[in-house]
Amino acid sequence: MKFKKLATIVLLAGALGAVQARAAASIDAPAKVLASGAPSAQASAQLIAQGRYLASAADCVACHTAKGGKPFAGGLGIASPVGVIYSSNITPDKATGIGDYSLEDFDRAVRRGIAKDGTTLYPAMPYVSYARLTPADVGALYAYFRHEVAPVSRTNRATGIVWPLSMRWPLRFWRMTFAPAPVANADAAASGAQRVARGRYLVEGAAHCGACHTPRGLGLQEKALSDDGRYFLSGGVVDGYVAKNLRGDRQDGLGAWSEDDIVAFLKGGRSTHAAAFGGMSDVVERSTQYMSDADLAAIAAYLKTLKPAHEGGAALVPDASAALKLRAGTARDNGALTYVDNCAACHRTSGSGYAQTFPALALSSVVNGADPTSLVHLVLQGGQMPSTKAAPTHYGMPGFASRLTDRDIADVLTFVRSSWGNRAAAVSADQVARIRRAVGAAPAPSRAENP
């Protein structure tokens, strides 16, 4: 899920004339635009700019750029339940990239998950979401990758998946079962004519929010690709973090967030309710901060239409009793004492934190989620907010893996999840130990080292 900030996204018009009209209806038309000498330099620049923006909105650079590597040259390892998948080179290099891809080849890969040689791509490539992209937007992406991205010679790396799981032919049946058919014609929502429809188009398509925020089924497929039930955007687990519920739940979703809160979070990586961490921090820093204000508002408007995933959830109500006990020194359990020693300086005894600096823990939809994985991960290894144009300062939280035992972390998180009006379940030391091993955190100190 992001790049040069434009005032708005529009379908090609004016100088493209009738050629643009055909581009919106057929995948062949953008190829004619790119191949012919008819379009003006201004029209071609507009097409490429549109593709640049869409590539940014889709955060293509995140997966297709290895650490320290050239943009879009691939080689990034992506963990999967069957082994490591390495992203491909999508620069216009003819020998190792997509330099010899026609627009039709490009479209088949992006929206259908089929490589030029006919093999099915691993669904780490979110083609199930990109199937929502209109042909015109695919043509713009093609123009950007072919005519602005610098070619890089880098041979694609074989997957780290052992045989027989490395065989590609079964993926065809996965694709046939779970991937939707690509849209055939232009969608009015693509132009931003209607705000909620535009938000839906971005969320379901280019931004592919469901790839992280929707739970997976037994076949590792997203349980829903659009808002046709309670599963879509109801939360998932990615890389040791919980991708939070984006539906209207008051306790762990966006029920208490306003549209302005959502826009502020996507633009700056922080709001009055939460701060971005883990993979979402990267998404904000590389992608959503560069989206237009109109598109961010459209996304927020659409997300606020989503009904709660769980019926009957009541709003959280502030409760000052924990803060009063901490200030009076009468809270003597291990969780409360660990909080005072390690957390209160930044998050305060009231759990309210400091606006735009250290996130509030009181009444937080992240803190009140059913799955405490993100919280355990953050306490173990720390985290850092993204640096954005709207909020350039990097604020960070240190990790406590080598300082706190599994019991200490379980106790302090149980305290946090049950104080100031929070109503989430307790955390066990066994849960912390499992997550510590899963994320590769430092071993827990002995009780003697951490009295």
N, C-alpha and C positions, 0 to 999 in steps of 0.2 A: 502494500500500500502504500511520484510525489515531487514537485520540482519547481521550475520557474513560475513565479506567481504572476498570473494573468488576471485581468479584470473580470473575464468570464470566458467560458468555453462556448464556442459557436460552431455550427456546421459550416462548411465552406460555402461561400456565396459570392455574389458580385462577379469578380473577375473569372471565377470558375464557370459561371453560367450554367448552361445545360449539362456540361461535363460533371459538375458537382451534383446535380440532381440525380444523374445516373449513379454516381458514387455512393449516394445514400441508399440506393436500392439494390446494388449489385457489387460483389467483390471484384468484378472485372473492371469496373469503371475507374477506381483509383489507379489501377495498373496503367490504363490509357493516359491518365493525367500525368503520371510519373514518366511514362515512356515518350510521350509526344512533346513537341516543342511549343504547343499551343498556349499552355498556361503562362501567365506573366510571372516575372520574378517575385512580385508581391504575393501572388496567389500561392506559389511554391513555398515561399517563406512562411506564409500563414499555415499551410498544411504541415510543414515541419514543426512549427511552434506548437500546433495543436498536438502533434505526436509527442513532443517533448513534455508537455504538460501531462498528458495521459500516462506516459512512462513514469513520471514522477508520482502521479496519483496511485499508480499500481506498484510503486516502490520496486521496480525491476532491478535497480542497482543493488538492493539488499541481498538478494539471492544470487545474482549473477556476477558478483564481484568478490573475489577472495581477499582476505586480510592482506593488505599491502600490495594487492594486485591492481592491474589496470581496469578501469570501469568497463563492466559488461563482458569481461574476458572469461568469466566462469571460474570453476575450480573451488568454489566454496563447498565445504562438506556440510550436508544437511542430514541430521540424524533421523532415522526411521526405525520402526520396530523390527525390520528385517536387516538393517545394516545402514551404512553411510551411502548417501547419494550425492554425487558431485554435480554442481550446476554446470550447464553448458556455456560455451562461448557464443554470445549473440552479437558480437561485433560483425561488421561487414567484411571480415577477412574471407576470401574465397576458399582457402584451403582448410581452415579450421573453424570458421564461423558460419555466418548465414549469408555470405557474399553472393552465393549462387542460388539463393532462395528467390523464387518468384513470389509475387503477392499471394498467389493461391497456396504455395508451399507455406508461406508465413502464416496465413490464415488457418490452415489445417493444424499447424503446430499450436498456435495461440488459442484457438477456440474449440479445436477438436481433440487436441492431445496426440496428434499423429506427426511424427518426424518426417523429414523429406524422404528417408529410406523406407517409410511405411511402418516402422515400429511404433508402438504406443509409448508415450512418455510416462514416466512415473508421476503419480498425481501430487507429488511435491510441487510440481508445476500446476498452479490452480486453474487449469483450463475449464474446470466445471463452473467456475465463476466467470471467466473471460468469455464463455459462450454467450453471456449477456451483452457483450460489446456489439455495437452496430457495425456493419461493414465499413461505413465511413470512418469510424474511429480506428478500426483495424488498419485501414489504408493510411491514416495519419501516423499511426505507430510505425508502420512499414517505412514511410517516407523518412521519419526521424532516424530510425536505426540504419537505414541504407545511406542516407545523405548527410547526417551530422555526426553520428557516433564514429569515433576513430577506429579503423581496423586494427586488430591485435592478433598476431600469430601465436596462438596457444592451443595446443592439442587438448581435446577433451579427455578428462580422466575417467578411467573405468570405475564403476561403482565398487563399494566395499561390501557387496552382498555376495554371499557364498552360493555356489550351485547346490541344489536346483532352484533356489529362490531367485537367483539372478536371471533366470529365463524370462524373456519379455513377453512371450506369446500369451501367458495367462492374463496379462494386463489388458489385452483386448477385450476380454469378457468383463473385466472390472469396468472398463470404459463403457461398454455397451449396456451394462446394468445401471451404473450410477451417474454417468455424464449426460446432461441434457443436450438437446439439439441446439445448435447456435441459432440466434435470431436471424431472420432472413432479410428484414427490411429496416429502414431507418425508424427510430423511435423518437417521438416528440420529446420524451424525457431527456434524451441526450443533449438537447439544445438548451435545457434549463428553463423552458417555457413555464413549467409548473414546478414550484419549489419542492413539494413533497415527492413528486414523481422523479425529479432530478436527483434528490437525495437517495431514493430507492435504487435508481440506476447506478449511482456511484458505489453505494454500499454493497449491493449484490454483485456488481460487475468489477470495474477497474480496481477499486479499493479492496475487494475480496475479503471483507471483514469476517465473513463466516468461516474462512479457512482457519482462523484461530479462535473465534468467539462462539462457534457452534460445536456442541459435543459430537463425537464420532461414534459410529456404529461398529458392529463386529467386523465388517469389511473395511474398517478405517475410513468409511465414507462419512461426509457430513450428514447428519440426520435430517437436515432441511437446508434447502438452497434459497428459500424465500420465506416470507412471513405467512406460511400456511399452517401454522401450529405453534405450540409453545417451545419447540426446540430451537428454532432459528435465533441465533445470537444470545442464547441463554447461558453461555459460558463454556469454556474448555480449558485443557491444561496443555501448555506448550513450553518446552525447554525448562521444566521445573518451576514454571509460574502459572498461575490461574489467569487466563484471559477472561476478564470479568463479564458478568451478565450485563448486556446492554438493553435489556427490555425494561418494562415499566415497574418492576418490583421495587417497593419502598426500602426494603432492608438491604438487599445486595445488588440491586440493579440501578437504573437511572431515574427511578420514580421521584426522587427528591432533587434531581438536577434540573435546572432550567435549560432552555436552548442556549442561552448566553454562556452558561457553565460549560456546556459541551464544546461550543466554539472556542472558548478560552483554553480548554484542555488540549484540543487538537492543534491550536495555533501556538500555544506557549508551553505545553507539557505540564501544566498545573492549573488547578482551579481551587475554589474554596472547599471542594470536597476531596480532592486527591491529587497526587503527583504521578507522572508517568514513571514506570520502572521496567526493568527487563527489556523484552523485545519491543514493548510499546514505546519505550524511550527512544529507541532507534527509529521507529516508524514516524514519530513526531519530528525528530531531528532531521531525517532525510526526506520526509514526504509531506505530511499533512500541514506543516508550517508554511509550505509553499503553495498550498491550494488557495484559490481565490476566496475572499470573504463570502461571496454569493454561494459558492459550493459548500463551504463549511456550514453556512446557515442552512443550506438544503439538507445536508447530512443530519444536522441536529433536529431539524423539523421532522424528518422521516423517523429518526430513532424515537422521538417522543410520541409517535403514533403506535408504537409496539406495546401491546398489552402485557401485563405481568406473566411470567412463566409459571408462577405459583399463585393461586387464588387465595385471598384472605390475609395477605400480608399487611400488618398494620404498620403505620409510621413509627419510627423510633422516637422515644420521648427522652429529653435530657434528664439526667439524675446526678445531683451534685454530691451525693453521699460519699463516693470514693474519693473525690477531691478534698472534701472536708477531713476525712480520716488521714489522708496523706499529709495534709498541712498540719494537722494536730499531732502527727507522729503516732497515731493509735493503730495504724494498719501494720501488723507485724508478720503477716504470712510471707513466705518466700517470694511469691509473685510480686507483691506490692513492694517489698524491699529491693528486689532486683530491678524493678521499674524505677524507683527513686535513684538508685545507684548508677543506672545505665541509660535511662530514657528520658527522665523528667526535665533535664536541662534543655532539651530541644522541643519535646512534645508537651511539656508543662504538666503540673500535677492535675490540671483540669482536663488534660487530653486534647486541648484545643490547638496546640501547636502555635505556629506563627504564620500568618497569612502570606502565601506565595513564597514561603521559605522552608518551613518544616511542616509537613502535612498534619492535619488534625486526625486524631485517632478516635475521638468521640463521635459517635453516630456515623462513622465512615462506612460506606457500602463495601469497601474492600475488606475492612476489619470484620464486618458482619457476614461475610460470605460463608457458606457451609464448608467449603474446603479451605483449610488454613495454609495450604502449600506455599503460596506467595509470601505470606507473613513469615513462615519458618525460613524460607529461602533468603529473604531480606535480612533477617536477624543473623543468620549464619554468615552470609557473604557481603552484606551491605548493598548499596545501590547508589546511583547518581541520576539526578534529573537531566533531561536533555538541555542543551544550550540552543536557544532559538532567537530569532530576531525580536520577538515579542518579550522574551524573558532570557536574556543572554547569560545570566550567572549560573554557573554549575554549583548547585548545592548537592551534597552527598551525605550518605549515612555509612559509617564504618561497619565492618562485619564483626561479629562477636563469637565466631566459631571457636577460636582458641581461648576465649575468656570465660564463656558460659557453658555449663554442662547441658546435656539434653534435658535433664530435669529442670534446670534453671530456665531454659528457653520455653519449655512447656508451661511452667508456672507463670512466667511473665506474660506470655501470650494468652493464657487462660484469664489472667487478671485483666488484661487489656480488652479482651473479647466479652467481658462481663461487667465492665465499669462504665460510668458516665452515661448510661442508657443503652449501651451495647447489649445485644442479646444473642450471642453466638456460642456454640458449643465449646466445651473445654478441649484443650490440646494435650495429648499424652506424650510422655518421653519416648515411647516406641515410635510414634509418628515422626518426631524430630530426628531420631536415630536413622530411620529409613530415608528421610529427605537428605540428611547429612551425607549419607553414603551415595545417594543418587546424584547429588550435585557436585560431589567431590570436594566437600568442604574440609577444613582442617579437623583433625581428630579432637574429640572433646577432652578438656582438661580433667584431671582427676579431682575428686572432691577436696583432697589435701591441697592441690594447687589453687583451688577456687573455693575457699571456706565460706 
